[in-house]
Amino acid sequence: MNNKIGFVSLGCSKNLVDTENMIGIMAKEGYEIVSDPAEADIIVVNTCGFIDSAKEEAINTLLEMAEYKNENCKLLVCAGCLSQRYSEDIKKELPEVDVILGTGSYKDIAVAVKEALEKGKSQYLGDINFEITDEERIRTTPDYMAYIKIGEGCDNFCTYCAIPSIRGKYRSRKMESIIAEAGKMADEGVKEIILVAQDTTRYGIDLYGEKKLPELLRRLCAIEKLRWVRVHYCYPEAIDDELIEVFKTEEKLVKYLDIPVQHGCDSVLKRMGRKTTRAQILDRVSKLRREVNGITLRTSIITGFPGETREEFESLLSFVEEARFDRMGVFAYSMEEGTPAAKLPGQIDEEVKEARREAVMEKAREISKEHNEAMLDKVFEVVVEGFEDNLYFGRSGGESVDVDPKIYFGSLDELNEGDFIKVKIVNFDEYDLYGEQVED
C-alpha cells in the first residue's frame, strides 16, 4: 500500500512554489497526496525562517503536526528556510522531526523520505546556489490562478535580511522555461499568473547580461488564453522607462505594482543597504501614476530599524504621506542573527518599534480609505473567489492574492469561482470595497 503524504506550506508565495514542486515529485514517486494531516503517513512542513514571527509560526506548526505521530504519522519532515538556517537547533530542540531538508534540497525529498523510512532519520542540506530546472509541479492554488517563480536567491544584501545566506545568490530561470510553463498553465485553464522572485526587476541580468523583465512580460501577455499577468517584488531603483512603457501598453498586464521600499528617510535607507533614495522613490511613484492610468501601488515599510531617531521616523511618516501608496504592509524591525543590522548600535525597544508601526498603519488606513472612496461608481473586471454572508467576493486587477483587501458584491446570477465579471463599486470601508454585478 502506498504511503500517504500531506504538505503544509508556510511563508511566502515563493515557498509555495517549492511546496508544489515537492508535491509533484512525491506524486510521481507513487505517494498518495492527502490534504488532511490526520490521514498522512508522512507530513511535510515547508517553513519560513525570515523573521521572528515566521520562525515562531514554523515551530508551532511543527509541534502541532508532531501530535499526529501518536496516530498515523510515521515521519515528520521539516523543509525550507528554517531547516536551512537552523538545522542543528532543529535536531537538538525538535527530536520529533525525522527529516531535515534545506532550501537547496527540496528536490531530494523522495530520497530523503526513503532513507528516513529505512533508517529513522535523514538530513539533506544541498547547494543553495543550485541551478533552477523544470519540475513536475502540482499546483495547490485555485484552478484559475498560479504563481510562477522567475528567479531564486538575492544579490541585494540589505543589511537586515538573511535571504542571501538562506537562498543563495540571484539566479534567473530561463525565459523559454517560464514561457512554456505559463503556456501549459493557460491550456489547463489558468487565467491569472503572478510572477515572483526575491527581486523580479533583476530578472535576466545573470543569464542574458541585461534586465529582461520587460521582454518576459510582453511574451507572457502574448499567450492568448491568459487574461491577467501580475508581477510582485519590483525594486524601485530598477523600475525604468522601458518597464513603465510595458505597463502602459500591455492590456493583460494588470495595473498593479508591488514595490518594497522599506523606509523613506535617506539616512535609514543607507543603513539598510538600500540602493535608492527618498527622492528617487518619489520620482518613480510620480512617474508611474502619471504614465500608467489607474495603477495601484503597494509597498512594505519597516519601523524601528536600528538607530532610527524620532526625526528619522517623522521623515518616514512624511514620506508615507507624500507617496500615498494605495496598499501598505508595515512591519516592526526583526533582528536577524548573522545580518549586519543585528550588530548596529541603537537597537530600539520592542514597544517603540510597535508604537511606530501602529502610527504608520494608522496613516496607511487613512490613505486606503481615501483610495477606496475614489473607487465609488467605477466599474471593474473582477475574478470571483468565493461566497460568504450572502455576498460573493473577489479581486480586481488592483488587488493581489492574500495580501490585499477584497471586493464584496451582490449578484442575481449564480457565479462560479474563477468567473470574470463586471462590478460597480457602491460602498467602501477602510480596506474592502462593496459593489453590485453589472452587465458587460
C-alpha positions as CSV (number, residue, x, y, z in Angstrom):
1,M,0.0,0.0,0.0
2,N,1.3,3.4,-0.9
3,N,2.3,5.8,1.8
4,K,0.1,8.9,2.1
5,I,1.8,12.2,2.3
6,G,0.5,15.6,3.4
7,F,2.0,19.1,3.0
8,V,1.8,22.3,5.0
9,S,3.3,25.4,3.2
10,L,4.2,28.4,5.3
11,G,5.5,31.8,4.4
12,C,5.6,33.5,1.0
13,S,4.3,32.5,-2.4
14,K,7.9,31.6,-3.5
15,N,7.9,29.0,-0.8
16,L,4.5,27.7,-2.0
17,V,6.1,27.1,-5.5
18,D,8.7,24.9,-3.8
19,T,6.0,23.0,-1.9
20,E,4.1,22.4,-5.2
21,N,7.4,21.1,-6.7
22,M,7.8,18.7,-3.8
23,I,4.1,17.5,-4.2
24,G,4.8,16.8,-7.9
25,I,8.0,14.9,-7.1
26,M,6.2,12.7,-4.5
27,A,3.2,12.1,-6.7
28,K,5.5,10.9,-9.5
29,E,7.1,8.6,-7.0
30,G,3.8,7.0,-6.3
31,Y,2.9,8.6,-3.0
32,E,-0.8,9.4,-2.4
33,I,-1.2,13.1,-1.7
34,V,-3.7,13.9,1.1
35,S,-4.9,17.3,2.3
36,D,-5.8,16.2,5.9
37,P,-2.7,15.7,8.1
38,A,-4.7,13.2,10.2
39,E,-4.7,10.9,7.2
40,A,-1.0,11.2,6.3
41,D,1.8,8.7,7.0
42,I,4.3,11.4,6.2
43,I,3.8,15.1,6.9
44,V,6.0,17.8,5.3
45,V,6.1,21.3,6.7
46,N,7.8,23.7,4.3
47,T,8.9,26.5,6.6
48,C,9.7,30.2,6.6
49,G,12.6,31.5,8.7
50,F,12.7,35.1,7.6
51,I,11.6,37.0,10.8
52,D,10.8,36.1,14.4
53,S,7.0,35.7,13.8
54,A,7.6,33.4,10.9
55,K,10.1,31.3,12.9
56,E,7.6,31.1,15.7
57,E,4.8,30.0,13.4
58,A,7.0,27.3,11.8
59,I,8.0,25.9,15.2
60,N,4.4,25.9,16.4
61,T,3.2,24.2,13.2
62,L,5.9,21.5,13.5
63,L,4.9,20.8,17.1
64,E,1.2,20.7,16.1
65,M,2.0,18.2,13.3
66,A,4.1,16.1,15.6
67,E,0.9,15.3,17.6
68,Y,-0.1,13.1,14.6
69,K,2.9,10.9,15.3
70,N,0.7,9.4,18.1
71,E,-1.7,8.3,15.3
72,N,-0.9,7.5,11.7
73,C,2.2,9.7,11.0
74,K,5.5,7.8,10.6
75,L,7.7,10.7,9.5
76,L,7.7,14.5,10.1
77,V,9.7,16.4,7.5
78,C,10.9,20.0,8.1
79,A,11.8,21.7,4.8
80,G,12.6,25.2,3.7
81,C,14.2,28.3,5.2
82,L,14.0,27.2,8.9
83,S,15.8,24.0,8.1
84,Q,18.5,25.7,6.1
85,R,19.2,28.2,8.7
86,Y,18.7,26.3,12.0
87,S,19.3,22.6,11.1
88,E,21.4,21.9,14.2
89,D,18.9,23.6,16.5
90,I,16.1,21.6,15.0
91,K,18.0,18.3,15.6
92,K,18.6,19.3,19.3
93,E,15.3,21.0,20.2
94,L,12.8,19.2,17.9
95,P,13.5,15.5,18.1
96,E,10.0,14.9,16.7
97,V,11.4,16.0,13.3
98,D,12.7,13.0,11.3
99,V,13.8,14.6,8.0
100,I,15.5,18.0,7.5
101,L,15.6,19.4,4.0
102,G,17.3,22.7,3.3
103,T,16.3,25.2,0.6
104,G,18.8,23.7,-1.8
105,S,17.4,20.2,-1.3
106,Y,13.7,20.2,-1.9
107,K,14.3,18.1,-5.0
108,D,15.8,15.4,-2.7
109,I,12.6,14.9,-0.9
110,A,11.9,11.4,-2.3
111,V,15.4,10.2,-1.5
112,A,15.4,11.7,2.0
113,V,12.0,10.2,2.9
114,K,13.0,6.8,1.6
115,E,16.2,7.0,3.7
116,A,14.3,8.0,6.8
117,L,11.7,5.2,6.4
118,E,14.6,2.8,6.3
119,K,16.9,4.3,8.9
120,G,14.7,6.6,11.1
121,K,16.3,9.9,10.3
122,S,17.8,11.8,7.3
123,Q,19.2,15.3,6.5
124,Y,19.8,17.0,3.2
125,L,21.4,20.4,3.1
126,G,22.4,20.8,-0.6
127,D,23.9,23.7,-2.5
128,I,21.7,26.8,-2.0
129,N,23.0,28.1,-5.3
130,F,21.5,25.2,-7.3
131,E,20.6,25.8,-11.0
132,I,16.9,26.3,-11.5
133,T,15.4,23.4,-13.5
134,D,11.9,22.4,-14.5
135,E,10.0,20.2,-12.1
136,E,6.8,18.1,-12.2
137,R,4.8,20.5,-10.2
138,I,1.3,20.1,-8.9
139,R,-0.5,23.4,-8.2
140,T,-2.4,23.9,-5.0
141,T,-3.8,27.3,-5.8
142,P,-7.3,27.7,-7.3
143,D,-7.7,26.5,-10.9
144,Y,-7.8,30.0,-12.4
145,M,-4.6,31.4,-10.9
146,A,-1.0,30.3,-10.3
147,Y,2.4,31.6,-9.2
148,I,5.5,31.3,-11.4
149,K,8.9,31.7,-9.8
150,I,11.2,33.5,-12.3
151,G,14.3,33.7,-10.1
152,E,15.8,32.3,-6.9
153,G,18.1,33.9,-4.3
154,C,19.1,37.5,-3.9
155,D,22.1,39.8,-4.6
156,N,20.8,42.9,-2.9
157,F,22.3,42.2,0.5
158,C,20.1,44.6,2.5
159,T,21.7,44.8,6.0
160,Y,18.6,43.5,7.8
161,C,17.9,40.5,5.6
162,A,19.2,36.9,5.8
163,I,17.8,35.7,2.5
164,P,21.2,35.6,0.6
165,S,22.5,33.2,3.3
166,I,19.4,31.1,3.1
167,R,18.5,31.1,-0.6
168,G,21.9,31.9,-2.2
169,K,22.9,34.3,-5.0
170,Y,20.4,35.6,-7.5
171,R,19.7,33.1,-10.3
172,S,17.2,33.8,-13.1
173,R,15.2,31.0,-14.6
174,K,15.5,30.6,-18.4
175,M,12.9,32.6,-20.2
176,E,11.8,29.7,-22.5
177,S,11.1,27.6,-19.4
178,I,8.9,30.3,-18.0
179,I,7.0,30.8,-21.2
180,A,6.5,27.1,-21.6
181,E,5.1,26.7,-18.1
182,A,2.8,29.7,-18.5
183,G,1.5,28.3,-21.8
184,K,0.8,24.9,-20.3
185,M,-1.0,26.5,-17.4
186,A,-3.1,28.6,-19.7
187,D,-4.1,25.5,-21.6
188,E,-5.1,23.9,-18.3
189,G,-7.5,26.8,-17.5
190,V,-5.3,29.2,-15.6
191,K,-6.4,32.8,-16.3
192,E,-4.0,34.8,-13.9
193,I,-0.3,34.2,-13.4
194,I,1.7,36.0,-10.8
195,L,5.4,36.3,-11.3
196,V,7.5,36.1,-8.1
197,A,11.2,36.2,-7.1
198,Q,13.1,38.0,-4.3
199,D,13.6,40.8,-6.9
200,T,11.7,40.4,-10.2
201,T,13.3,43.6,-11.6
202,R,16.7,41.9,-11.6
203,Y,15.4,39.1,-13.8
204,G,17.8,38.1,-16.7
205,I,21.0,40.0,-15.7
206,D,22.9,36.8,-14.7
207,L,21.7,34.8,-17.7
208,Y,21.5,37.4,-20.5
209,G,23.7,40.2,-19.3
210,E,20.8,42.7,-19.1
211,K,17.4,43.1,-17.4
212,K,14.8,41.1,-19.3
213,L,11.6,41.6,-17.2
214,P,10.0,43.8,-19.9
215,E,10.6,41.3,-22.6
216,L,9.4,38.5,-20.4
217,L,6.2,40.4,-19.6
218,R,5.5,41.1,-23.3
219,R,5.9,37.5,-24.2
220,L,3.7,36.3,-21.4
221,C,1.0,38.8,-22.4
222,A,1.1,37.3,-25.9
223,I,-0.2,34.0,-24.6
224,E,-3.7,34.0,-25.9
225,K,-5.5,32.1,-23.1
226,L,-4.1,34.2,-20.3
227,R,-6.3,37.0,-19.0
228,W,-4.1,38.7,-16.3
229,V,-0.4,38.8,-15.8
230,R,0.8,40.2,-12.5
231,V,4.3,40.9,-11.1
232,H,5.4,41.2,-7.5
233,Y,8.6,42.4,-5.7
234,C,9.8,45.1,-8.1
235,Y,12.7,47.1,-6.5
236,P,12.2,50.9,-7.0
237,E,15.6,51.7,-8.4
238,A,15.2,49.2,-11.2
239,I,11.8,50.4,-12.4
240,D,13.0,52.1,-15.6
241,D,11.2,53.8,-18.5
242,E,11.2,50.5,-20.5
243,L,9.3,48.7,-17.7
244,I,6.8,51.6,-17.3
245,E,6.2,51.5,-21.1
246,V,5.3,47.8,-20.8
247,F,2.8,48.6,-18.1
248,K,1.3,51.4,-20.3
249,T,0.9,49.3,-23.4
250,E,0.2,45.7,-22.4
251,E,-3.5,45.3,-21.7
252,K,-3.2,41.9,-20.0
253,L,-0.5,43.2,-17.6
254,V,-2.7,44.3,-14.6
255,K,-2.0,47.9,-13.5
256,Y,-0.6,46.9,-10.1
257,L,2.9,47.1,-8.9
258,D,4.4,45.8,-5.6
259,I,7.4,48.0,-4.7
260,P,9.1,47.2,-1.4
261,V,10.7,50.5,-0.3
262,Q,11.1,49.7,3.4
263,H,11.7,53.3,4.5
264,G,11.5,56.9,3.4
265,C,14.5,58.6,5.1
266,D,17.8,58.6,3.3
267,S,20.0,58.0,6.3
268,V,17.9,54.9,7.3
269,L,17.9,53.7,3.7
270,K,21.7,53.9,3.7
271,R,22.0,51.9,6.9
272,M,19.6,49.4,5.4
273,G,21.9,49.0,2.5
274,R,19.2,50.0,0.1
275,K,20.3,51.3,-3.3
276,T,17.9,54.2,-3.7
277,T,16.9,57.5,-2.1
278,R,13.7,59.1,-1.0
279,A,13.7,61.5,-3.9
280,Q,14.3,58.6,-6.4
281,I,11.4,56.6,-4.9
282,L,9.0,59.6,-5.1
283,D,10.1,60.3,-8.6
284,R,9.3,56.7,-9.7
285,V,6.0,56.7,-7.9
286,S,5.0,60.0,-9.5
287,K,6.0,58.8,-13.0
288,L,4.1,55.5,-12.6
289,R,1.0,57.4,-11.6
290,R,1.5,59.9,-14.4
291,E,2.2,57.3,-17.2
292,V,0.1,54.3,-16.2
293,N,-3.6,55.3,-15.8
294,G,-5.3,53.8,-12.7
295,I,-2.2,52.0,-11.4
296,T,-2.4,50.6,-7.9
297,L,0.9,50.7,-5.9
298,R,1.7,48.5,-3.0
299,T,4.7,48.7,-0.7
300,S,6.2,47.4,2.6
301,I,7.7,49.5,5.4
302,I,9.9,48.6,8.3
303,T,9.7,50.7,11.5
304,G,12.2,50.8,14.4
305,F,15.3,50.0,12.3
306,P,18.5,50.2,14.5
307,G,19.3,53.9,15.2
308,E,16.0,55.2,13.9
309,T,15.7,58.6,15.6
310,R,12.5,60.4,16.2
311,E,13.4,62.8,13.4
312,E,14.1,59.9,11.0
313,F,10.7,58.3,11.9
314,E,9.0,61.7,11.3
315,S,10.7,61.7,7.9
316,L,9.2,58.2,7.3
317,L,5.7,59.5,8.2
318,S,6.0,62.5,5.9
319,F,7.3,60.1,3.1
320,V,4.3,57.9,3.6
321,E,2.0,60.9,3.4
322,E,3.7,62.2,0.2
323,A,4.0,58.9,-1.6
324,R,0.5,57.7,-0.7
325,F,0.9,54.1,-1.6
326,D,-2.5,52.5,-2.1
327,R,-1.6,49.4,-0.1
328,M,1.0,49.1,2.6
329,G,2.3,46.2,4.7
330,V,4.0,47.6,7.8
331,F,6.4,45.5,10.0
332,A,8.4,46.3,13.1
333,Y,12.1,45.6,12.6
334,S,13.1,42.0,13.5
335,M,16.7,41.5,14.5
336,E,18.1,38.5,12.4
337,E,21.3,36.9,13.7
338,G,24.1,36.9,11.2
339,T,23.0,40.1,9.5
340,P,24.9,43.4,9.6
341,A,21.9,45.2,11.0
342,A,22.0,42.9,14.1
343,K,25.4,44.4,15.0
344,L,24.4,48.1,14.5
345,P,24.2,50.3,17.6
346,G,20.9,51.9,18.7
347,Q,18.7,48.8,18.8
348,I,15.2,50.0,19.6
349,D,12.8,48.7,22.3
350,E,10.0,46.5,21.0
351,E,7.4,48.8,22.4
352,V,8.8,51.8,20.5
353,K,9.0,49.7,17.3
354,E,5.4,48.6,17.7
355,A,4.1,52.1,18.5
356,R,5.8,53.4,15.4
357,R,4.4,50.5,13.3
358,E,0.9,51.4,14.5
359,A,1.4,55.1,13.7
360,V,2.3,54.2,10.1
361,M,-0.6,51.7,9.9
362,E,-3.0,54.5,11.1
363,K,-1.8,56.7,8.2
364,A,-2.0,53.7,5.9
365,R,-5.6,53.1,6.8
366,E,-6.4,56.8,6.1
367,I,-4.8,56.5,2.7
368,S,-6.5,53.2,1.9
369,K,-9.9,54.7,2.8
370,E,-9.2,57.7,0.6
371,H,-8.2,55.3,-2.2
372,N,-11.4,53.3,-1.8
373,E,-13.6,56.4,-1.8
374,A,-12.1,57.3,-5.2
375,M,-13.3,53.9,-6.5
376,L,-17.0,54.8,-5.9
377,D,-19.2,54.4,-9.0
378,K,-16.3,52.9,-11.0
379,V,-16.7,49.6,-12.8
380,F,-14.0,46.9,-12.6
381,E,-13.4,43.5,-14.0
382,V,-13.4,41.1,-11.0
383,V,-12.4,37.5,-10.6
384,V,-14.9,35.6,-8.4
385,E,-13.1,33.9,-5.5
386,G,-15.9,32.7,-3.2
387,F,-19.2,33.3,-1.4
388,E,-19.8,34.2,2.2
389,D,-22.5,36.0,4.3
390,N,-24.8,36.3,1.2
391,L,-22.2,38.1,-0.9
392,Y,-19.7,37.0,-3.5
393,F,-16.1,38.2,-3.1
394,G,-13.2,38.6,-5.4
395,R,-10.4,40.8,-6.7
396,S,-9.9,43.3,-9.5
397,G,-6.5,44.0,-11.1
398,G,-5.9,46.3,-8.2
399,E,-5.8,43.6,-5.5
400,S,-3.4,40.7,-5.4
401,V,-3.9,37.3,-3.7
402,D,-3.9,37.1,0.1
403,V,-2.1,40.4,0.7
404,D,-4.8,42.9,-0.3
405,P,-8.4,43.6,0.7
406,K,-11.4,42.1,-1.2
407,I,-14.3,43.3,-3.3
408,Y,-17.6,42.1,-1.9
409,F,-20.6,42.2,-4.3
410,G,-24.1,41.0,-4.9
411,S,-25.3,39.2,-8.0
412,L,-28.6,37.9,-9.3
413,D,-26.7,35.2,-11.2
414,E,-25.2,32.0,-9.9
415,L,-21.5,32.6,-10.2
416,N,-18.6,30.2,-10.1
417,E,-15.1,30.5,-8.6
418,G,-12.8,31.8,-11.4
419,D,-15.6,33.6,-13.3
420,F,-14.6,37.1,-14.6
421,I,-17.5,39.6,-14.2
422,K,-18.0,43.4,-14.1
423,V,-18.7,45.0,-10.7
424,K,-19.7,48.6,-9.9
425,I,-18.4,49.9,-6.6
426,V,-21.2,51.3,-4.4
427,N,-19.6,51.4,-0.9
428,F,-16.4,51.0,1.0
429,D,-14.7,50.9,4.3
430,E,-11.0,51.3,5.4
431,Y,-9.9,48.3,3.5
432,D,-12.7,46.5,1.5
433,L,-14.9,47.6,-1.4
434,Y,-18.5,46.7,-1.9
435,G,-20.4,46.6,-5.2
436,E,-23.0,45.0,-7.5
437,Q,-22.5,43.0,-10.6
438,V,-23.4,44.9,-13.8
439,E,-23.8,43.6,-17.3
440,D,-20.8,43.8,-19.7
